[in-house]
Amino acid sequence: MALERPTPTALNELEYISRQLEEDIALGRILPRERLIEEELAARFKVNRHVIRQVLSDLESIGIIVRQRNKGATVRDLSPADVENIYAVRELLEGKAAELIKLPPDPAVLAELKDIQRRHADAAANGNFTDVFRLNLQFHKAFFAACGNPQLAEAIQHFALKAHIARSLTISDPELLGRAVNEHKQMLDLMETGDRQRFVRMVVEHIIPSKDAYMENYRRRFGGSQSTGR
């Protein structure tokens, strides 16, 4: 079954546009350093420019784009230092959440996660990258919600959004995507067996390939450049 797409009627207009742009960036449809032109976005989404300005402001606050006077908005090009810092925080937050998640989890929680994991695996096998992206977000949101600390889960989501740019390489690489699919299943298997040490280690190590792929791609593009991307 295809993943149901969000529509402007199902979501707040601002949220709908933000989600579409996040998806475009995460899937590499809009590349780092590429301009986001208000007039073009307003025409695409059939909204007034003030709506687009608010969306861009929201994306800027997350750290996905940057806006400069007289230059407009561009997709942020994360520097190696940016990526190291973002992923260092992600490792701390997600590792702590893994320590708090009940093992084994409640049957309803595990059933929900297994359902999302199966659909994510099917989307990956079929090359449906839009569904891969959306289902990956659903999986991790439900997964970390199981830690029982809503504030921690929210912080994890916030820093995961900052990593959208880095994750685009993982989604488009068959080997890395296959690894992510397998690790989702392994994480659920470890939830059932209750092996806390291996579970926490797997959760933390799961995010590293996207960081490494981005760093390698950055080195190929810019050599030793350490541009901040700001």
Long-range contacts (C-beta under 8 A, 24 or more apart in sequence): 1-119, 2-128, 2-131, 3-119, 3-123, 3-128, 3-130, 3-131, 3-134, 3-135, 13-47, 13-51, 14-51, 14-54, 14-55, 14-58, 17-41, 17-45, 17-47, 17-51, 17-52, 17-55, 18-55, 18-58, 18-59, 20-45, 21-55, 21-59, 22-59, 22-64, 22-161, 22-164, 23-130, 23-133, 23-134, 25-64, 25-75, 25-164, 25-165, 25-168, 26-133, 26-164, 26-165, 26-167, 26-168, 26-171, 27-129, 27-130, 27-133, 27-168, 27-171, 27-172, 28-168, 28-169, 28-171, 28-172, 30-75, 31-75, 32-75, 32-76, 32-77, 32-78, 32-165, 32-229, 33-74, 33-75, 33-77, 34-74, 34-75, 35-72, 35-73, 35-74, 36-65, 36-72, 36-73, 36-74, 36-75, 37-72, 38-72, 38-73, 62-158, 62-161, 62-162, 63-161, 63-162, 64-161, 64-162, 64-164, 64-165, 66-229, 66-230, 75-165, 76-165, 76-229, 76-230, 77-165, 77-227, 77-229, 78-165, 78-166, 78-214, 78-218, 78-229, 79-218, 79-226, 79-227, 79-228, 79-229, 80-215, 80-218, 80-226, 81-226, 81-228, 82-228, 82-229, 83-163, 83-166, 83-211, 83-214, 83-215, 83-218, 84-211, 86-159, 86-162, 86-163, 86-166, 87-163, 87-166, 87-207, 87-208, 87-211, 89-159, 90-156, 90-159, 90-160, 90-163, 90-207, 91-204, 91-207, 93-152, 93-155, 93-156, 93-159, 94-144, 94-156, 94-203, 94-204, 94-207, 95-200, 95-203, 95-204, 96-147, 96-152, 97-144, 97-147, 97-149, 97-152, 97-153, 97-156, 97-203, 98-147, 98-199, 98-200, 98-203, 98-204, 99-196, 99-200, 100-147, 100-148, 100-149, 100-152, 101-143, 101-144, 101-146, 101-147, 101-148, 101-191, 101-199, 102-146, 102-148, 103-190, 103-191, 103-194, 103-195, 103-196, 103-199, 104-191, 104-192, 104-193, 104-194, 105-146, 105-191, 109-142, 109-146, 110-188, 110-191, 110-192, 112-142, 113-139, 113-142, 113-143, 113-146, 113-188, 113-191, 114-188, 116-142, 117-184, 117-185, 117-188, 120-181, 120-184, 121-181, 121-184, 121-185, 124-177, 124-178, 124-180, 124-181, 129-171, 129-172, 132-171, 132-177, 133-171, 136-171, 136-180, 139-184, 143-187, 163-207, 163-210, 163-211, 165-214, 166-210, 166-211, 166-213, 166-214, 167-210, 169-210, 169-213, 169-214, 169-217, 170-209, 170-210, 170-213, 173-213, 176-209, 176-210, 176-213, 179-209, 180-206, 180-209
